[in-house]
C-alpha cells in the first residue's frame, strides 16, 4: 500500500514540472520507513493520530495538498515552530502515515522577483 501511495504521489506531481527534468535525471522508486495507523485499527485514523501528535508534540497542520487528481490521497505538513519539530503525513481513506519527521525546522520566504513559472503564467494577456 505504501508503494502505491508513493507512486501515486510521484505521478500526481510529475505534471507540475513543465520544463522537463535536468539532463541525467532518472526515475527511481525509493523505499523509506513510515509509521501508519490503518482504518482497520481506527476508523477516524487521521483525527486520532493528529490528536496524539498535538498532545505529545504540540504540532499543528501548517499546509495540506492533494496528492492525486481525484483528491483521494493528500499530504499534510505538521510542525511546531517553537520546538523546531516537523512532520509529513500521507493520508488516504485507508490509513494515515507519518512518512517523514525531523527537527531543526527552517522557513524560507519566496523572493518578490522569483519567477512564477510557465504553468502559472496568465495566458490571456
N, C-alpha and C positions, 0 to 999 in steps of 0.2 A: 504494500500500500504506500509506503514511504517513497519508494522508487517512482511509483505512478504520480504521486503528488509533486515530487521534484521535477519530473519530466513535463508534466502539465504546466507547472510554473515557468520552466525554461521556455517551453513552446509559446506560452502566452506573452512572454516578454520579448521574444525574438522579433516580432514585427515593429517594435519600438525603435529599432536601430535601422534607420533608413540608408545611411551611408555605406553600410556593409562593414564587415569586420576588418581589422587590420590584417595585412598580409601575414600568413603563417598561423593564423588563428585556427584552432581545432575544437570541434565539439566533443565534449567528454561527459560521461556520467560519473559524478563524484559522489561517493558514499560518505555519509557522515552520521554520527550517532545522534539520536533525538530521543527525548522522553515524551511519551504520548499518553493521553487519557482518552481511551476509546469510548464511544457512545454505548457500547455493550456494558461498560462498567458504570458509567454515569450519563444519563440522558442529556443533562444540561452541562456537558463537559467543558465548554468554554467558560461559562459563568462560574462553575466550581473551581476550575484552575485559576481563573483571574482572582477570585475571592481569596484563595490560598496565597497567591503571589502578592496581592495587596497587603494582606495581613503580615506575611513573613518578610517582605522586602520593600513595601511601600511604593510599589511601581504604579504607574498609570499608563493608559494607552495614549501614545503621542501621535500615532499615524496608523492608518489602515489602507490597504489597496486590494482590489480584486486581482486574483492570480489566474483567472480563467475568464473567457469571454461571457460565459453564462453566469458568472459570479457565484458558482457553486463552491469555489475554494478561494480563500483570501488570506492575507498576511497581516499581522498586527505587530507593530513595533511598540514595545513597552520599555519604560525607563523610570529611573529615579534620579533626577538631576542633582539631588543633594548628596547621594552616595556614589554616583557615577555608574550604577548598575544599568545594564541594557539587555534586552532580550528580543528575539524574533520568534513569534508564534506562527505556525501554519495551521489554518483552521478549515475544516470541511464539516459536512453533516455527520461524517463517521468518527471524527476524532479532532482533538486539539493537541498539537505537539510543540514543545519547546525545541526549536531547531538549533538556535544559537543563543548563547548568553555570555556576557562578559562584563568587564569593569573598565574604568578609565574612559568614560563617555566623553566624546568631543563633538562639538557642534560647529558647523560651517555655514556661513551666510553666503548666499548667491550674490556675486557682484552685479551691480546695476547694468553694466555694459556686457554681461555674459550673453552669448548667442542664444536665441530661443530655439534653434533647431529647425530644420526644414519641415518636419512633421507638424510643427506648431505655427508656421507662418500663415498669415491671412491670405487666402487665395483670391479674394475678391478685390484687392487693391492693386 
